[in-house]
Amino acid sequence: MPTDTLATFESSLAEYDVPVTRTDRAAVATTVAEVADPPAVGVALDETFGDDAFSLTDTDVTVDPTPAELQAALTGVTGARLGVGDYGTVALDQTERGSELVSLFVDTHVVVVREADLVAEMETAIESLGDAVEESRGSTILATGPSATADMGALVRGAHGPKDVHVVVTEDG
């Protein structure tokens, strides 16, 4: 049964036309393969989550892509440290393997987040992220929906990042 935070997260994402697919740990690779349009690139989800069940080995997603593979990719697949229910925001850690490039330089970003890593509001997210970011001296991208701007008139999607986002939520931690 979904939590209230998951329902709020899904509702917030719907406001940005971001589809959500629920799955369990055992089906993450299959689910990612179904929603990712090739060519697809990604970062190692099993390293992000510390769990072999999140391996992309049995998919067509190229992990640790070259610059040429990244440039040709239509879809990028990353994990999220957490999701924020009331905004539909995901927290993407910057990694040595270029997760920020995989999430920004593609037409579609597929992001995997565990239901257990959803928090209700941004204040809790910032508190949770603050210590970890400070300790690692890294950075975290807070992404909400597809990239969009209306600076020059009509709304344009994909101006500064992906045109589309698809969130995969694993329901069993």
Backbone bond lengths (Angstrom), bond angles and torsions (degrees), N, CA, C in turn:
res aa  C-N    CA-C-N  psi(-1)  N-CA   C-N-CA  omega(-1)  CA-C   N-CA-C  phi
1 M - - - 1.444 - - 1.529 108.96 -
2 P 1.327 117.72 130.99 1.455 119.32 -177.85 1.522 112.16 -69.63
3 T 1.327 114.28 150.72 1.458 119.00 176.76 1.520 109.91 -80.92
4 D 1.328 115.78 164.74 1.464 120.15 174.72 1.523 110.03 -60.47
5 T 1.338 117.43 -36.90 1.461 120.99 -179.85 1.522 110.11 -64.73
6 L 1.327 117.92 -40.91 1.458 120.71 177.34 1.524 110.55 -63.47
7 A 1.302 117.60 -44.11 1.464 120.75 179.36 1.530 110.72 -61.84
8 T 1.312 117.20 -41.66 1.465 121.10 177.63 1.525 110.40 -65.43
9 F 1.327 117.14 -42.58 1.465 122.78 178.30 1.527 109.76 -58.42
10 E 1.327 116.47 -48.15 1.469 120.54 179.37 1.528 111.43 -62.61
11 S 1.306 116.79 -41.14 1.464 121.00 179.54 1.529 110.81 -64.55
12 S 1.319 116.49 -42.45 1.466 120.66 178.49 1.524 110.77 -64.30
13 L 1.319 117.26 -41.69 1.466 120.60 178.29 1.521 111.36 -64.76
14 A 1.327 117.23 -36.06 1.465 121.14 179.54 1.523 111.40 -60.84
15 E 1.331 117.31 -30.97 1.461 121.09 178.12 1.533 111.67 -63.52
16 Y 1.328 116.84 -22.95 1.468 122.39 178.99 1.527 111.72 -104.13
17 D 1.323 116.89 12.77 1.467 122.41 -177.10 1.521 112.07 57.95
18 V 1.324 116.11 37.81 1.463 122.03 178.43 1.521 108.55 -101.53
19 P 1.339 116.92 114.05 1.467 119.03 177.47 1.529 111.49 -72.33
20 V 1.312 115.29 150.76 1.454 122.92 177.41 1.519 107.90 -123.49
21 T 1.314 115.58 132.42 1.463 121.06 173.52 1.515 107.56 -116.80
22 R 1.327 115.83 124.90 1.465 120.66 175.70 1.514 108.48 -90.95
23 T 1.313 115.39 141.44 1.458 120.81 177.74 1.517 108.55 -151.29
24 D 1.315 116.36 176.35 1.456 119.28 172.57 1.530 108.28 -109.17
25 R 1.319 115.56 169.42 1.472 120.55 -176.83 1.513 112.61 -53.47
26 A 1.309 117.13 -41.61 1.458 121.44 -175.46 1.529 112.54 -65.47
27 A 1.324 117.72 -22.46 1.463 121.27 -175.48 1.530 113.67 -108.72
28 V 1.325 118.06 12.32 1.466 120.18 -177.48 1.523 111.09 -58.51
29 A 1.317 118.38 -50.58 1.471 121.01 -177.54 1.525 110.90 -60.70
30 T 1.320 117.02 -43.32 1.466 121.06 178.98 1.525 110.62 -62.73
31 T 1.314 116.61 -43.48 1.471 121.09 -179.73 1.524 110.84 -64.93
32 V 1.326 117.22 -45.12 1.471 120.48 178.19 1.525 109.91 -60.36
33 A 1.320 117.24 -43.40 1.467 120.77 179.37 1.528 111.36 -60.67
34 E 1.321 117.32 -35.22 1.467 121.44 -179.69 1.523 113.13 -71.99
35 V 1.338 118.06 -32.88 1.466 120.19 -174.60 1.526 113.93 -99.36
36 A 1.333 117.75 -12.36 1.465 121.43 -177.74 1.528 110.71 -92.69
37 D 1.331 115.91 123.22 1.463 120.61 175.32 1.527 108.97 -83.74
38 P 1.332 117.12 127.68 1.459 119.19 178.95 1.524 111.50 -76.01
39 P 1.301 117.94 156.81 1.467 125.55 -4.76 1.524 110.79 -72.45
40 A 1.334 114.38 141.49 1.461 121.09 -177.70 1.521 110.09 -123.47
41 V 1.323 114.68 143.18 1.459 121.87 176.34 1.514 108.00 -124.21
42 G 1.325 116.54 161.20 1.451 118.70 -179.40 1.500 112.76 -165.13
43 V 1.303 114.73 179.15 1.452 122.56 173.56 1.526 107.07 -113.35
44 A 1.300 116.05 157.04 1.464 121.28 -175.19 1.527 110.67 -66.77
45 L 1.318 115.95 107.41 1.467 120.61 -179.75 1.514 111.41 -68.63
46 D 1.329 117.20 -31.88 1.457 118.94 -179.76 1.529 110.53 -64.62
47 E 1.340 117.69 -29.78 1.460 120.10 175.47 1.528 110.42 -76.53
48 T 1.317 117.26 -37.88 1.460 121.50 178.67 1.519 110.86 -59.75
49 F 1.333 115.95 -44.89 1.460 120.66 -174.52 1.529 113.57 -101.65
50 G 1.335 117.89 -5.00 1.456 120.38 179.44 1.513 112.95 64.20
51 D 1.337 116.79 35.43 1.458 121.38 -174.50 1.524 109.05 -147.69
52 D 1.327 117.23 121.48 1.468 121.74 -179.30 1.523 113.44 -61.49
53 A 1.320 117.81 -19.76 1.465 120.46 179.17 1.524 111.07 -64.01
54 F 1.326 117.99 -18.07 1.452 122.02 -178.53 1.535 112.69 -95.93
55 S 1.302 117.92 15.62 1.457 121.70 -178.94 1.531 111.48 -66.69
56 L 1.337 115.71 139.90 1.464 121.92 175.67 1.527 111.63 -99.12
57 T 1.315 117.26 12.86 1.462 122.72 -176.52 1.519 112.72 -55.88
58 D 1.315 118.21 -40.14 1.462 121.58 -176.69 1.526 113.30 -91.52
59 T 1.329 116.60 26.34 1.461 121.29 177.71 1.528 109.24 -121.29
60 D 1.320 115.82 174.32 1.459 121.04 174.99 1.525 112.07 -89.99
61 V 1.320 116.82 12.26 1.459 121.34 178.54 1.530 109.02 -78.56
62 T 1.320 116.59 124.79 1.458 121.64 177.28 1.520 108.72 -83.63
63 V 1.322 116.36 113.49 1.455 122.30 179.69 1.525 108.18 -87.99
64 D 1.323 116.24 141.32 1.463 123.28 -176.24 1.524 110.99 57.55
65 P 1.333 117.05 60.13 1.465 120.72 -175.31 1.522 113.26 -69.38
66 T 1.314 114.75 154.03 1.462 121.28 171.35 1.531 107.42 -75.98
67 P 1.319 117.87 166.06 1.472 118.86 175.77 1.535 112.49 -57.19
68 A 1.322 118.19 -37.68 1.468 121.02 179.08 1.526 111.16 -66.52
69 E 1.339 117.36 -40.74 1.470 120.49 177.93 1.524 110.70 -65.91
70 L 1.319 116.69 -38.48 1.457 120.89 177.93 1.526 110.37 -64.71
71 Q 1.303 117.33 -43.08 1.466 121.44 -179.68 1.530 111.71 -63.47
72 A 1.325 116.96 -35.62 1.471 121.27 -177.66 1.526 113.13 -83.07
73 A 1.324 117.09 -14.87 1.465 121.18 -173.22 1.525 112.94 -69.38
74 L 1.332 114.70 141.94 1.461 121.84 171.76 1.522 111.05 -94.32
75 T 1.337 116.21 -30.62 1.461 121.97 -175.23 1.519 110.49 -126.24
76 G 1.326 115.92 140.23 1.457 122.36 172.95 1.516 109.17 -120.47
77 V 1.324 117.17 137.57 1.463 122.40 -176.94 1.526 109.11 -119.80
78 T 1.334 115.64 123.61 1.458 120.44 177.24 1.526 109.28 -137.37
79 G 1.314 114.89 166.11 1.452 121.22 171.47 1.518 108.89 -98.31
80 A 1.307 116.61 158.51 1.459 121.81 176.29 1.521 108.98 -117.12
81 R 1.306 115.23 138.85 1.460 120.21 177.47 1.522 110.48 -65.38
82 L 1.336 115.68 -39.43 1.454 119.62 177.38 1.517 110.08 -159.49
83 G 1.314 115.19 166.52 1.452 122.57 174.98 1.519 108.60 -125.18
84 V 1.331 115.87 147.79 1.465 121.37 -177.40 1.516 108.98 -111.50
85 G 1.327 115.84 114.40 1.456 121.79 -174.17 1.512 115.12 -56.26
86 D 1.327 117.86 -51.40 1.460 119.03 -171.63 1.522 114.38 -74.13
87 Y 1.325 118.76 -11.32 1.461 121.44 177.24 1.524 113.13 -115.39
88 G 1.328 118.07 -19.12 1.461 120.09 -172.60 1.515 110.88 71.76
89 T 1.308 116.01 27.22 1.463 122.96 -178.04 1.518 110.27 -91.46
90 V 1.341 115.95 146.11 1.462 121.17 172.57 1.520 108.78 -118.22
91 A 1.325 116.38 145.38 1.456 122.47 178.45 1.519 108.42 -102.28
92 L 1.327 115.41 116.86 1.459 122.48 -177.35 1.521 109.40 -110.70
93 D 1.329 116.30 116.77 1.455 119.92 179.32 1.521 110.42 -75.31
94 Q 1.318 115.45 140.06 1.457 120.24 171.18 1.522 106.80 -76.29
95 T 1.329 116.55 130.81 1.453 120.50 -178.23 1.516 111.07 -124.95
96 E 1.317 115.57 164.58 1.462 120.82 176.73 1.521 111.67 -64.29
97 R 1.312 117.30 -20.17 1.465 121.67 -178.55 1.524 112.74 -91.21
98 G 1.319 117.73 8.22 1.450 121.02 172.56 1.506 116.13 79.96
99 S 1.325 117.11 37.20 1.467 119.18 -179.01 1.519 112.31 -59.29
100 E 1.335 116.81 -34.19 1.459 117.89 -179.71 1.523 111.47 -66.60
101 L 1.321 118.11 -33.45 1.464 121.31 177.32 1.528 110.34 -68.06
102 V 1.322 116.16 -42.42 1.461 121.41 -179.48 1.533 110.84 -64.49
103 S 1.323 117.23 -30.89 1.461 119.90 -178.28 1.528 112.99 -87.72
104 L 1.312 118.42 -19.08 1.464 120.82 -173.29 1.523 115.45 -107.55
105 F 1.328 118.44 -29.62 1.468 121.15 -171.88 1.520 113.85 -98.86
106 V 1.313 117.05 28.66 1.471 122.12 -178.79 1.530 108.98 -127.97
107 D 1.314 116.45 164.21 1.467 120.27 176.83 1.529 111.55 -74.14
108 T 1.344 115.65 -37.11 1.462 120.84 -178.19 1.522 109.58 -128.05
109 H 1.323 115.60 130.85 1.464 121.26 176.25 1.524 107.87 -107.78
110 V 1.325 116.57 120.49 1.460 122.44 173.79 1.520 106.03 -101.33
111 V 1.311 115.98 120.03 1.461 120.60 -177.68 1.525 109.07 -118.28
112 V 1.321 115.19 132.20 1.463 122.00 -179.90 1.520 107.96 -104.89
113 V 1.332 115.94 129.10 1.457 121.31 177.64 1.525 108.16 -137.54
114 R 1.308 115.74 141.33 1.460 120.22 177.14 1.526 109.83 -82.39
115 E 1.328 116.44 139.07 1.463 119.99 177.49 1.525 110.77 -55.77
116 A 1.326 116.46 -35.19 1.463 120.95 179.54 1.527 111.99 -64.52
117 D 1.333 117.47 -17.55 1.464 121.98 -179.43 1.529 112.83 -99.59
118 L 1.321 117.50 13.50 1.461 120.84 175.69 1.527 109.10 -88.53
119 V 1.327 115.37 136.99 1.462 120.98 174.67 1.527 107.58 -119.79
120 A 1.307 116.21 156.26 1.461 120.46 -173.29 1.522 113.62 -71.93
121 E 1.350 117.05 -43.23 1.462 118.38 -173.68 1.530 111.97 -138.22
122 M 1.340 114.98 164.92 1.456 122.06 -174.80 1.529 112.09 -62.44
123 E 1.315 118.48 -36.29 1.463 120.21 -179.98 1.530 111.14 -56.89
124 T 1.320 116.83 -44.58 1.461 121.27 177.97 1.526 110.52 -65.02
125 A 1.323 116.78 -39.45 1.465 120.64 178.94 1.517 111.09 -61.90
126 I 1.317 117.22 -46.64 1.471 121.50 -179.08 1.517 110.18 -63.16
127 E 1.326 116.81 -42.86 1.469 119.95 177.04 1.517 110.53 -60.22
128 S 1.315 117.31 -43.35 1.460 122.29 -179.15 1.521 111.73 -66.62
129 L 1.317 115.91 -42.14 1.466 120.54 -177.48 1.514 113.23 -76.77
130 G 1.314 117.38 -32.66 1.462 121.71 -173.28 1.508 114.45 -51.54
131 D 1.303 118.02 -55.65 1.461 121.41 -177.36 1.515 111.86 -64.14
132 A 1.325 117.13 -42.75 1.457 120.82 -177.47 1.528 111.71 -65.94
133 V 1.323 116.92 -42.00 1.472 120.39 179.27 1.516 109.68 -67.13
134 E 1.318 116.76 -42.17 1.461 120.59 179.87 1.521 110.98 -63.29
135 E 1.330 117.87 -43.75 1.462 122.12 -179.36 1.517 111.62 -63.35
136 S 1.319 117.79 -40.07 1.462 120.52 -176.98 1.525 112.15 -87.36
137 R 1.327 116.39 -11.86 1.460 122.30 -175.08 1.528 110.89 55.79
138 G 1.312 114.92 28.11 1.453 121.40 177.92 1.508 110.20 -98.46
139 S 1.312 114.74 -161.71 1.451 118.41 176.38 1.516 109.23 -140.05
140 T 1.293 114.62 160.68 1.449 122.13 179.79 1.515 108.35 -131.53
141 I 1.321 116.05 133.88 1.454 121.95 176.74 1.524 107.34 -93.26
142 L 1.322 117.01 129.36 1.456 121.76 172.86 1.522 106.11 -100.47
143 A 1.323 116.32 107.97 1.465 121.59 -175.56 1.520 109.81 -110.37
144 T 1.330 115.07 132.23 1.454 121.33 179.47 1.519 108.71 -126.02
145 G 1.316 116.55 103.15 1.463 121.62 178.20 1.511 112.98 70.35
146 P 1.323 115.69 -173.48 1.460 120.34 179.20 1.522 110.90 -72.05
147 S 1.307 115.84 159.93 1.452 121.15 176.28 1.524 108.80 -65.81
148 A 1.325 116.38 137.57 1.461 119.98 179.02 1.519 109.62 -155.82
149 T 1.314 115.36 148.94 1.460 121.22 174.96 1.522 109.17 -148.64
150 A 1.321 115.00 151.08 1.457 121.09 174.00 1.531 108.46 -128.49
151 D 1.322 116.52 25.90 1.460 121.81 -177.22 1.521 113.56 -56.34
152 M 1.305 116.81 -35.08 1.460 120.74 -174.13 1.527 112.92 -110.31
153 G 1.316 117.70 16.15 1.459 119.98 179.63 1.510 111.60 132.79
154 A 1.338 115.95 -115.10 1.465 121.37 -177.84 1.526 110.78 -65.88
155 L 1.323 115.26 152.00 1.456 121.33 178.28 1.516 110.41 -63.91
156 V 1.333 115.83 129.50 1.460 122.74 178.24 1.524 107.47 -120.24
157 R 1.335 116.53 123.82 1.463 120.95 177.38 1.514 109.39 -93.52
158 G 1.333 115.63 142.82 1.450 121.02 177.52 1.517 114.23 86.36
159 A 1.315 117.34 14.79 1.465 120.49 -177.45 1.524 112.37 -69.05
160 H 1.316 118.04 -36.46 1.463 122.34 -175.49 1.522 112.29 -126.79
161 G 1.303 117.43 17.19 1.453 121.22 -176.60 1.509 109.30 170.45
162 P 1.328 117.46 -156.03 1.469 120.18 -175.00 1.530 113.35 -66.59
163 K 1.332 114.54 146.25 1.470 120.82 175.99 1.518 111.06 -77.23
164 D 1.322 114.90 -30.04 1.460 121.10 -176.82 1.520 110.20 -134.45
165 V 1.321 115.08 150.65 1.459 122.33 176.27 1.518 107.22 -131.80
166 H 1.334 116.13 142.24 1.466 122.10 174.76 1.523 106.31 -132.12
167 V 1.312 117.67 125.57 1.459 121.52 -179.08 1.522 109.60 -103.82
168 V 1.330 114.74 132.29 1.465 122.32 175.12 1.530 106.52 -110.33
169 V 1.326 116.14 119.04 1.467 121.14 179.74 1.516 108.72 -106.30
170 T 1.338 115.99 123.69 1.457 119.14 174.51 1.524 108.05 -90.98
171 E 1.324 115.04 127.99 1.458 120.68 -171.09 1.511 115.91 -89.42
172 D 1.321 117.94 -5.85 1.464 118.08 -176.54 1.512 113.83 -118.90
173 G 1.311 116.84 38.89 1.462 120.98 173.64 1.483 115.54 76.55
